[in-house]
Amino acid sequence: MFTKVIYAIFFAALAGRVMCQAQADLPNFNVTVGKTVYLANESLPTDFPSPFSNCSGICGTAQNLIVACPLTDVECLCAANITASPSGPLLSCEQCIFNALIEANKPHPDDRAGQNQVLAGWTSNCAANFTLPVALALTLPDSWDGPFVSVFPESIGIVIAAIGGILGSSLIFMLCSMC
């Protein structure tokens, strides 16, 4: 009985070492968008449908620079030629997609398209290992006029308020006269 416990402890210790070795082999630069974890070379969208098809050149440059770096080389992935703000290819790609989606008034077809989460993940990975001068973040385009709220004209509002007042008063009158 006692030897079985020793064997169980021994195998648990070996399993723990295997798990530590498996964790050490994983690349340490990844970006989480929602519940999905993307490696650095997967963090940008690969296809460019109609709303943001004009961003393929900018994003292609960013993707080529990212793919040229090994996944474990954080210094290369955080270099200024990728992450420079405001003109770096990573930020320019995400900003181009973001602007195109706003102009087209379409939801993003890909979780990685025009997302601040990609840039925040990139910033946190770089900040954990290096000092990144500026946090990467998307900005609203100049042409954005804010969320559109469909409101009715003032005269229609007065009519709706009057009808609501009449219905409310009628309801109170009916409740009071039920006794």
Order of alpha helices (4+ residues) and beta strands (2+ residues): alpha-beta-beta-alpha-alpha-alpha-alpha-alpha-alpha
